[in-house]
Amino acid sequence: MPLPRLGFIGIGLMGDPMTRRLLAAGFPVSVWNRSPAKAEPLSEAGAHIASSIAELVAEVDVIMLCLANTGVVESVVFGEEGVAAHGRPDQRLIDFSSSDPAATRDFAARLQAACGMAWVDAPVSGGVAGAEAGSLAIMCGGNSDAVEACRPLMAPLAARVTHMGPVGAGQVTKVCNQMVVGCQAAVLAEMVALAEASGVDATRLTEALSGGFADSKPFQILTPRMAASDFANPPWHLRTLLKDLDMAVAQSQRAGSATPMSGLAAQLMRAQARRGHAEHDPAILVKAYRD
């Protein structure tokens, strides 16, 4: 039985390595990107470069999205000549983007009404390194049958795929993940600055604290970059983390659940973004205390 034909939309920091892993696993993959030049290198890896969303949707069984934010997801799916305009009931859409949970539930209902296509929200955690290694954590929301049907397609990408509940539940889970990451980023900046101000070599903090209760992946990634003032070639961006924390605060208002730490972390990041650091690594947060 031939493997399902996949269509991948969004060839960025995450989309590129994710697409390459799907190709390496033998899946036929068509790709489309708003900036066509970013997709061109994938043709050498075996991907077909679609000239339009309409062309991509027409030739695949499953559409995968990995896009910057909720607004871009809406534009790609429901804009003129978007996915909804060309989709079929026998297709599925998997959204790897980190999007607003309430908007995701609305998008799923709109897509079902427009063309009968099922929506699975499947945001990912693990960063570019996880995408390259196929070790992402994927948290899914959607109909049980749809999620189970999509598991084999996500296997080359993930160390773990967890079905969290109906549509939107995956996005809520990703918001929870980002609350922890964002608050850690904020306190790590304080920690590095305090060590420096107290005469301690901050470049040795990772060595000293690894394996203890303070250890974590954000600690291992951000602390050395903060201590070395290494803000170039960021594997992720401050604006992305800020966007996710803003979604956490919005979701907390809907659910009536307080998120004071996440709200404060968001405001600290917003202040740095307004200083021109939105496109920099979140490690740039340490500059707020050095300045």
C-alpha positions as CSV (number, residue, x, y, z in Angstrom):
1,M,0.0,0.0,0.0
2,P,1.5,3.3,-1.0
3,L,2.4,5.9,1.7
4,P,0.1,8.9,2.0
5,R,1.0,11.9,0.0
6,L,1.9,14.8,2.2
7,G,1.8,18.6,1.6
8,F,3.9,20.7,3.9
9,I,3.2,24.5,4.2
10,G,5.7,26.6,6.1
11,I,9.4,26.0,5.4
12,G,11.1,27.9,8.2
13,L,13.4,27.0,11.0
14,M,11.3,24.0,12.0
15,G,9.5,23.2,8.7
16,D,12.7,22.6,6.8
17,P,14.1,19.8,9.0
18,M,10.7,18.3,9.6
19,T,10.1,18.1,5.8
20,R,13.5,16.5,5.4
21,R,12.7,13.8,7.9
22,L,9.4,13.0,6.2
23,L,11.3,12.7,2.9
24,A,13.9,10.5,4.5
25,A,11.2,8.2,5.8
26,G,10.0,7.7,2.2
27,F,6.9,9.9,2.2
28,P,6.1,11.7,-1.1
29,V,6.1,15.4,0.0
30,S,5.0,18.5,-1.8
31,V,5.9,21.9,-0.2
32,W,4.7,25.4,-0.5
33,N,6.0,28.5,1.2
34,R,5.1,32.2,1.1
35,S,8.7,32.9,0.4
36,P,9.4,30.4,-2.5
37,A,13.2,30.7,-2.2
38,K,13.2,29.1,1.3
39,A,11.5,26.0,-0.2
40,E,13.8,25.5,-3.2
41,P,16.6,23.6,-1.3
42,L,14.1,20.9,-0.5
43,S,13.7,20.0,-4.2
44,E,17.2,18.5,-4.0
45,A,16.0,16.3,-1.1
46,G,13.2,15.0,-3.2
47,A,10.3,17.4,-2.4
48,H,8.0,18.7,-5.1
49,I,7.7,22.5,-5.0
50,A,4.1,23.4,-5.6
51,S,3.4,26.7,-7.3
52,S,0.3,27.4,-5.2
53,I,-1.7,26.2,-2.3
54,A,-4.3,25.0,-4.7
55,E,-1.8,22.8,-6.5
56,L,-0.4,21.4,-3.3
57,V,-3.9,20.5,-1.9
58,A,-4.9,18.9,-5.2
59,E,-2.1,16.4,-5.1
60,V,-1.9,15.3,-1.5
61,D,-3.8,13.3,1.1
62,V,-2.7,15.2,4.2
63,I,-1.9,18.9,4.6
64,M,0.7,19.9,7.3
65,L,1.2,23.4,8.5
66,C,4.1,24.9,10.5
67,L,3.5,28.6,10.5
68,A,4.5,31.6,12.5
69,N,1.3,32.5,14.3
70,T,-2.5,32.2,14.5
71,G,-3.0,35.0,11.9
72,V,-0.8,33.3,9.3
73,V,-2.6,30.0,9.9
74,E,-5.9,31.7,9.2
75,S,-4.6,33.4,6.1
76,V,-3.2,30.2,4.6
77,V,-6.3,28.1,5.4
78,F,-9.1,30.5,4.8
79,G,-7.6,33.2,2.6
80,E,-8.5,33.5,-1.1
81,E,-7.3,30.4,-2.8
82,G,-6.4,28.9,0.6
83,V,-6.6,25.3,1.8
84,A,-10.4,25.5,2.6
85,A,-11.2,26.6,-0.9
86,H,-9.7,23.4,-2.4
87,G,-9.9,20.8,0.4
88,R,-11.8,17.5,0.2
89,P,-13.6,15.5,2.9
90,D,-11.1,12.6,2.5
91,Q,-8.2,14.8,3.5
92,R,-6.8,15.8,6.9
93,L,-5.0,18.8,8.1
94,I,-2.3,18.6,10.8
95,D,-1.3,22.0,12.3
96,F,2.2,21.9,13.9
97,S,2.1,25.7,14.5
98,S,1.7,27.1,18.0
99,S,-1.7,28.9,17.7
100,D,-4.4,30.3,19.9
101,P,-6.5,27.4,21.3
102,A,-9.9,29.2,20.9
103,A,-9.0,30.3,17.4
104,T,-8.0,26.7,16.6
105,R,-11.3,25.3,17.6
106,D,-13.0,27.9,15.4
107,F,-10.7,27.1,12.5
108,A,-11.5,23.4,12.8
109,A,-15.3,24.0,12.7
110,R,-14.9,26.4,9.7
111,L,-12.8,24.0,7.8
112,Q,-15.2,21.1,8.4
113,A,-18.1,23.3,7.2
114,A,-16.2,24.6,4.2
115,C,-14.9,21.3,2.7
116,G,-15.4,18.4,5.2
117,M,-11.7,18.2,6.1
118,A,-10.7,17.1,9.7
119,W,-8.3,19.2,11.7
120,V,-5.7,17.9,14.1
121,D,-3.8,20.5,16.2
122,A,-0.3,19.1,16.8
123,P,2.0,21.8,18.2
124,V,5.6,20.6,18.8
125,S,8.3,21.2,21.4
126,G,12.0,20.5,21.1
127,G,13.2,23.2,18.9
128,V,15.3,23.0,15.7
129,A,17.6,20.3,17.3
130,G,14.5,18.2,18.0
131,A,13.2,18.6,14.5
132,E,16.5,17.6,13.0
133,A,16.8,14.5,15.3
134,G,13.2,13.5,15.0
135,S,12.8,13.7,18.8
136,L,10.1,16.3,19.1
137,A,7.3,16.1,21.7
138,I,4.0,16.5,19.8
139,M,0.8,17.2,21.8
140,C,-2.4,16.6,19.8
141,G,-6.0,17.8,19.9
142,G,-8.7,16.3,17.7
143,N,-11.0,13.4,17.0
144,S,-9.5,10.1,18.2
145,D,-9.8,8.5,14.9
146,A,-8.1,11.4,13.1
147,V,-5.3,11.5,15.6
148,E,-4.7,7.8,15.4
149,A,-4.6,8.0,11.6
150,C,-2.0,10.7,11.8
151,R,0.3,8.9,14.2
152,P,2.3,7.1,11.5
153,L,2.8,10.4,9.7
154,M,4.3,12.0,12.8
155,A,6.5,9.0,13.8
156,P,9.6,10.3,11.8
157,L,9.3,13.6,13.6
158,A,8.7,12.7,17.3
159,A,10.0,10.8,20.2
160,R,6.5,11.1,21.7
161,V,3.0,11.9,20.4
162,T,0.3,12.4,23.0
163,H,-3.4,12.8,22.3
164,M,-4.6,15.4,24.9
165,G,-8.3,15.6,24.0
166,P,-10.6,17.3,21.4
167,V,-9.5,20.0,19.0
168,G,-7.7,22.8,20.8
169,A,-6.4,20.6,23.6
170,G,-3.0,20.3,21.9
171,Q,-2.7,24.0,21.7
172,V,-3.6,24.4,25.4
173,T,-0.9,21.9,26.2
174,K,1.7,23.8,24.2
175,V,0.7,27.0,26.0
176,C,1.4,25.2,29.3
177,N,4.8,24.1,27.9
178,Q,5.6,27.7,26.9
179,M,4.6,29.1,30.3
180,V,7.3,27.0,31.9
181,V,9.9,27.8,29.2
182,G,9.1,31.5,29.2
183,C,9.3,31.9,33.0
184,Q,12.5,30.0,33.1
185,A,14.0,32.3,30.4
186,A,13.1,35.3,32.5
187,V,14.6,34.0,35.8
188,L,17.7,32.6,34.0
189,A,18.5,36.2,32.9
190,E,18.2,37.4,36.5
191,M,20.4,34.5,37.6
192,V,23.2,35.2,35.1
193,A,23.2,38.9,35.8
194,L,23.3,38.3,39.6
195,A,26.2,35.9,39.3
196,E,28.1,38.5,37.2
197,A,27.3,41.3,39.6
198,S,28.5,39.2,42.5
199,G,31.9,38.4,40.9
200,V,31.1,34.8,39.9
201,D,32.1,33.5,36.5
202,A,28.7,33.0,34.8
203,T,30.2,30.8,32.1
204,R,30.7,28.1,34.7
205,L,27.0,28.1,35.9
206,T,26.0,25.3,33.5
207,E,28.8,23.1,34.7
208,A,28.1,23.8,38.4
209,L,24.3,23.4,38.3
210,S,23.9,20.6,35.8
211,G,22.2,17.6,37.3
212,G,20.7,19.6,40.2
213,F,17.2,20.8,40.7
214,A,17.8,23.9,38.6
215,D,18.8,21.9,35.5
216,S,16.5,21.8,32.5
217,K,16.7,22.1,28.7
218,P,16.1,25.9,28.8
219,F,18.8,26.2,31.4
220,Q,21.3,24.2,29.3
221,I,20.5,26.2,26.1
222,L,20.0,29.7,27.4
223,T,22.5,30.0,30.3
224,P,25.7,29.6,28.2
225,R,24.4,32.0,25.6
226,M,23.5,34.6,28.2
227,A,26.9,34.2,29.9
228,A,28.8,34.5,26.6
229,S,26.6,37.3,25.2
230,D,26.0,34.9,22.3
231,F,22.9,36.4,20.6
232,A,23.8,35.7,16.9
233,N,22.2,33.1,14.7
234,P,19.3,32.4,17.1
235,P,17.8,28.9,16.9
236,W,14.5,30.6,18.2
237,H,13.3,34.1,18.6
238,L,12.1,36.3,21.5
239,R,9.0,37.3,19.5
240,T,7.9,33.6,19.3
241,L,8.2,33.1,23.1
242,L,6.4,36.4,23.7
243,K,3.6,35.4,21.3
244,D,3.1,32.1,23.2
245,L,3.1,33.8,26.6
246,D,0.5,36.3,25.4
247,M,-1.6,33.3,24.3
248,A,-1.2,31.8,27.8
249,V,-2.5,35.0,29.4
250,A,-5.4,35.1,26.9
251,Q,-6.3,31.5,27.7
252,S,-6.1,32.2,31.4
253,Q,-8.7,34.9,31.0
254,R,-11.1,32.6,29.2
255,A,-10.6,29.8,31.7
256,G,-10.7,32.1,34.8
257,S,-7.2,30.8,35.9
258,A,-4.6,33.2,37.2
259,T,-1.2,33.4,35.4
260,P,0.8,36.2,37.2
261,M,4.3,34.7,36.5
262,S,3.6,34.2,32.8
263,G,2.1,37.7,32.5
264,L,5.2,39.2,34.1
265,A,7.6,37.2,31.9
266,A,5.6,38.4,28.9
267,Q,6.0,42.1,29.9
268,L,9.7,41.7,30.4
269,M,10.0,40.2,26.9
270,R,7.8,42.9,25.5
271,A,10.1,45.6,26.9
272,Q,13.1,44.0,25.2
273,A,11.1,43.5,21.9
274,R,10.3,47.2,21.9
275,R,14.1,47.9,22.2
276,G,14.6,46.2,18.9
277,H,15.3,42.7,20.1
278,A,12.2,40.8,18.9
279,E,14.2,38.9,16.3
280,H,17.0,38.0,18.7
281,D,17.5,34.9,20.8
282,P,15.6,35.0,24.1
283,A,19.0,35.0,25.8
284,I,19.0,38.7,25.0
285,L,16.8,39.1,28.1
286,V,20.0,39.3,30.2
287,K,20.8,42.7,28.6
288,A,18.0,44.2,30.6
289,Y,19.9,43.6,33.8
290,R,23.4,44.5,32.5
291,D,22.2,47.8,31.0
